[in-house]
Amino acid sequence: MIEALKSDAIVEKLGGRFKLTALIQRRLGEIIEGARPLVDRNGRSDLEVVIDEIMQDKITLEMDPALIEKMRGPGSSKKR
């Protein structure tokens, strides 16, 4: 098992398990489609490379503010 996934440090780094999972999934897809890793591969699997990229702050998950508002639904910006 990948050591970084055994602790909560990687989860806390991104602000939750959902965000971590989303970032891993997105980046794995990019690497599978041919994107170059941002860290040395050193014989590691794609997943191990992605985890190392996250731990070294080479990649992050950014949310589009417009998408966040859309997800909150109508009237969410109004004060109650």
ABEGO torsion letter per residue (X at the ends): XBAAAABAAAAAAAGEAAAAAAAAAAAAAAAAAGBBBABBAGGBBAAAAAAAAAAAGABBBBBBAAAAAAAAEBGAABBX
